Amino acid sequence: VLVLLMGNNESTSMNFYDIRKAQHAGSWYDGSSSQLNQTLDSFMKEVSVQSKNSTGAASAAGAGAGAASAGNAPLRGLVGPHAGYSYSGPTAAYAYVPLEEALRKQTDVTTILVLHPSHHVYLDGCALSGASKIETPIGNLTVASDLREELWGTKQFSMMAKEEDEDEHSGEMHYPYIAKACLKAGVFDRIKVLPVMVGSIDNTKELHFGSVLKDIVARPSIITIVSTDFCHWGSRFRFQPTGSNEIFEHISEMDHAGMNHIELQEPGAFAHYLKQTRNTICGRHPLAVWLHAIRQNKDSGTETLNVQFVRYAQSSQVKRMSDSSVSYASAVATKA
């Protein structure tokens, strides 16, 4: 059953619920606190080791290893994947090690805005989480109710129902990592989170919501996280483009072409790229909204960012038409 959510709040009401349950704990990631802590520690430790030894060499999938650190520049945003941790967890860590460092240094940061897609409901707009708390096995995150009220007041957002919020994995796969980064940085009680589901909106609405959010994402107190996977290749995804080289190399080239537009903060070129390639980037709408927001801030002189992808991986190397894979990438956005 396809559920329809409205694109603004004129025909619906605020739908509050106490706790957004960790619906995917125990399946997509460890449900045990001790096991999850150990898993995330292992992923993040590996990033630290790789960053120290990084020479900028490319991986077998054609991806730059990158240095997972924001350096001295303030961290303003992240892009990260949302598959099960056994698949995308190591790649996501390349976004969350910089977040931990930033939360430790940037004492003015109080809020994390999570822009994620919708996999289960049709949404012609953007919807806010109505939860007060977000459950994770390693600690429950507090929702930024003040920011939610501010966005609700624009009359541009609807509200997720509890089951719609809990069924959506693309936000949830970031919540344990956010909790872990906050715990490691010693700021768990300081940070609040606001999930925003971005629906299957057209280019005009992507621009509109970018305009609505541009002042929000420019606030020094807010770090934005964009949730997306990249190419979903295979017959089960009904997407099997090929080139003159190995299929996994063609996938990497296609993904990196899109990543280049993201790094250059080119929402128009990114939209053209998607139309041309039809690449199955499931978080293309939240990516586009964020790109419009940061590009408008750049053009107005409000804030200029450097966006850099620091890790790319594929779930497997596709060599035959019977194979399948999903691509994952992490990026950091720092103040220029």
C-alpha positions in Angstrom: 0.0 0.0 0.0 1.4 3.4 -1.0 0.7 6.1 1.6 0.3 9.7 0.5 1.7 12.4 2.6 0.7 16.0 1.9 3.4 18.5 1.0 2.5 21.3 3.4 0.8 21.6 6.8 -2.4 23.4 5.7 -4.4 20.2 5.6 -2.9 18.2 8.4 -1.9 18.7 12.1 1.1 18.2 14.3 1.4 14.6 15.1 3.5 14.1 18.2 4.8 10.9 19.6 7.1 10.2 22.5 9.8 7.9 21.1 10.7 6.9 17.6 11.6 3.2 18.1 14.8 1.8 16.6 12.8 -0.3 14.2 15.8 -1.7 12.3 18.0 -2.6 15.4 18.8 -6.3 15.5 18.5 -6.6 11.7 20.2 -3.8 9.8 22.6 -3.2 12.7 23.4 -4.6 16.2 20.6 -4.4 18.7 22.9 -4.9 21.6 24.4 -1.8 23.1 27.8 -3.5 23.8 27.9 -5.1 20.3 26.9 -1.9 18.6 29.5 0.1 20.5 32.1 -2.4 19.6 31.1 -2.4 15.9 31.1 1.4 15.6 34.4 1.7 17.6 36.0 -0.7 15.1 34.7 1.2 12.0 35.9 4.6 13.4 39.2 3.2 14.5 39.9 1.9 11.1 39.2 5.4 9.6 41.7 6.9 12.0 44.4 4.3 10.9 43.6 4.8 7.2 43.7 8.6 7.5 47.1 8.5 9.1 48.4 6.2 6.4 46.5 7.7 3.5 48.5 8.6 0.4 45.5 9.6 -1.7 45.7 6.4 -3.7 42.6 5.1 -5.5 40.8 1.9 -4.4 40.1 -1.0 -6.6 36.6 0.5 -7.2 38.1 3.7 -8.5 37.5 5.8 -5.4 39.8 8.2 -3.6 40.7 7.1 0.0 40.5 10.7 1.2 41.4 12.1 4.6 38.5 11.8 7.0 39.1 15.0 8.9 37.7 18.4 8.7 41.0 19.9 9.7 40.8 23.3 11.2 37.9 24.5 9.1 34.5 24.2 10.8 32.4 21.3 9.8 29.1 22.4 8.3 27.7 19.2 6.7 28.0 15.5 5.9 26.9 13.1 3.2 26.6 9.5 4.2 25.1 6.1 3.3 22.2 4.3 4.9 22.5 0.6 4.1 23.0 -2.1 6.7 26.1 -1.6 8.7 27.8 -4.7 7.4 27.6 -3.1 4.0 27.9 0.6 4.4 29.0 1.0 8.0 32.7 1.3 7.2 32.1 4.0 4.6 29.8 5.9 6.9 32.5 6.1 9.5 34.5 8.4 7.2 31.8 11.0 7.7 31.4 10.4 11.5 35.0 10.6 12.6 35.0 14.2 11.3 31.7 14.8 13.1 33.1 13.6 16.4 36.1 15.9 16.0 33.8 18.8 15.1 31.5 18.3 18.1 34.5 18.3 20.3 35.9 21.6 18.9 32.8 23.5 17.8 31.2 24.3 21.1 28.5 26.4 19.5 26.9 23.4 17.7 23.7 22.3 19.3 21.6 20.8 16.5 22.0 18.2 13.8 19.6 18.4 10.9 19.1 15.1 9.1 17.7 15.2 5.5 16.7 11.8 4.3 14.6 10.3 1.5 11.4 8.3 1.6 11.4 4.7 0.6 8.0 3.6 1.7 5.5 6.6 1.4 4.8 8.9 -1.5 5.6 12.4 -0.3 5.2 15.5 -2.6 7.0 17.7 -0.2 9.0 17.4 3.1 7.9 16.0 6.4 9.1 16.5 10.0 9.6 13.9 12.6 7.0 14.2 15.4 9.1 12.3 18.0 10.4 13.7 21.2 13.2 11.1 21.4 14.9 8.9 18.9 15.8 5.5 20.3 19.2 3.9 19.6 20.7 1.0 21.4 23.5 3.2 22.8 21.4 6.1 24.0 18.2 8.0 23.0 18.7 11.2 21.1 16.6 14.3 21.9 14.7 15.9 19.0 15.1 19.6 18.4 11.5 20.7 19.1 12.4 24.4 18.8 13.7 24.0 15.2 10.7 21.7 14.4 8.3 24.4 15.5 10.2 27.0 13.5 9.9 24.9 10.3 6.3 24.0 11.0 5.6 27.7 11.3 6.6 28.2 7.6 3.5 26.1 6.6 5.7 24.3 4.1 6.1 21.0 6.0 3.9 18.1 6.9 4.4 15.7 9.8 5.4 12.1 9.6 3.1 9.6 11.3 5.0 7.4 13.9 4.9 4.3 11.7 6.1 6.2 8.7 9.0 7.6 10.7 9.9 4.2 12.2 9.6 2.3 8.9 12.0 4.6 7.1 15.6 3.2 7.4 17.4 6.0 5.6 17.3 8.3 8.7 17.6 5.6 11.3 20.9 4.3 9.9 22.5 7.6 10.9 21.1 7.9 14.4 23.4 5.3 16.2 26.4 7.0 14.5 25.2 10.4 15.6 24.8 9.1 19.2 28.3 7.5 19.0 30.0 10.6 17.8 28.2 12.6 20.5 29.3 10.1 23.2 32.9 10.0 22.0 33.0 13.8 21.9 31.4 14.1 25.4 28.5 16.2 24.2 25.6 13.8 24.2 23.4 16.0 26.4 24.2 19.1 24.3 23.1 17.9 20.9 19.6 17.7 19.5 18.5 16.2 16.2 15.7 17.0 13.7 14.9 14.4 11.0 13.3 15.8 7.8 12.0 13.4 5.2 12.4 14.7 1.7 9.9 13.3 -0.8 10.0 12.6 -4.5 9.8 16.3 -5.4 10.4 17.9 -8.7 13.3 20.3 -9.5 11.1 23.3 -8.8 10.3 22.1 -5.3 13.9 21.1 -4.7 14.8 24.7 -5.3 11.9 25.9 -3.2 12.8 23.8 -0.1 16.5 24.8 -0.6 15.3 28.4 -0.3 13.3 27.6 2.8 16.2 25.8 4.5 19.1 28.0 3.4 19.1 30.2 6.5 18.8 27.2 8.7 21.8 25.3 7.3 23.9 28.5 7.5 23.6 28.7 11.2 26.9 27.9 13.0 24.8 26.0 15.6 23.5 23.5 13.0 25.3 20.7 11.2 23.4 19.1 8.3 23.6 15.4 7.4 22.3 14.2 4.0 21.5 10.5 3.8 21.9 8.8 0.5 23.3 5.7 -1.2 24.6 5.9 -4.8 24.1 3.6 -7.7 21.8 0.6 -7.3 22.9 -1.7 -10.1 21.3 -5.0 -11.1 18.2 -6.6 -12.5 16.4 -6.3 -9.2 16.8 -2.5 -9.4 15.9 -2.5 -13.1 19.1 -0.5 -13.8 21.9 -2.2 -15.7 23.9 0.3 -17.8 27.3 -0.8 -19.1 30.3 0.8 -20.8 33.4 -0.4 -22.6 35.2 -1.3 -19.4 34.4 -3.6 -16.5 30.9 -3.0 -15.2 32.0 -2.0 -11.7 34.4 0.5 -13.2 31.5 2.0 -15.3 29.4 2.3 -12.1 32.3 4.1 -10.4 32.7 6.5 -13.2 29.0 7.2 -13.3 28.9 7.8 -9.5 31.9 10.0 -9.5 30.5 12.2 -12.3 27.6 12.9 -9.9 29.8 13.3 -6.9 31.8 15.9 -8.9 28.6 18.0 -9.3 28.0 17.7 -5.6 31.5 18.8 -4.7 31.2 21.8 -7.1 27.8 22.6 -5.5 26.0 22.6 -8.9 22.3 21.7 -8.3 21.4 22.5 -11.9 24.2 20.3 -13.3 23.4 17.6 -10.8 19.7 17.6 -12.0 20.8 17.4 -15.6 23.2 14.5 -14.8 20.4 12.6 -13.1 18.1 13.1 -16.1 20.9 12.0 -18.5 22.2 9.0 -16.6 19.1 8.1 -14.6 21.5 6.9 -11.9 19.6 5.3 -9.1 20.8 7.6 -6.3 18.1 7.1 -3.7 18.9 10.3 -1.8 18.9 12.5 -4.9 16.1 14.7 -3.6 17.6 15.5 -0.1 20.9 16.0 -1.9 19.3 18.5 -4.3 17.6 20.4 -1.6 20.8 20.8 0.4 22.8 21.7 -2.8 20.3 24.5 -3.6 20.5 25.8 0.0 24.3 25.9 0.2 24.6 27.3 -3.4 22.2 30.1 -2.6 24.2 30.9 0.6 27.4 30.9 -1.5 25.9 33.2 -4.2 24.5 35.6 -1.6 27.8 35.7 0.3 26.2 34.3 3.4 28.4 31.2 3.7 30.8 29.4 1.3 31.6 25.7 1.8 34.1 23.2 0.5 32.5 19.9 -0.2 34.8 16.9 -0.5 34.0 13.2 -0.9 36.4 11.2 1.4 35.3 7.6 0.8 33.6 5.6 -1.9 32.8 1.9 -1.9 30.7 -0.7 -3.7 28.9 -3.6 -2.0 30.5 -5.9 -4.6 32.3 -5.6 -7.9 29.9 -6.2 -10.7 31.5 -8.2 -13.6 28.4 -10.0 -15.0 24.9 -9.0 -15.9 23.6 -11.4 -13.2 25.5 -9.5 -10.5 24.2 -6.6 -8.4 25.7 -3.9 -6.2 24.9 -0.7 -4.3 27.4 2.1 -4.1 28.2 4.1 -0.9 30.0 7.4 -0.4 30.8 9.8 2.4 31.5 13.5 2.1 32.4 16.3 4.4 31.4 20.0 3.9 33.6 22.5 5.7 33.5 26.3 5.8 35.8 27.8 3.2 
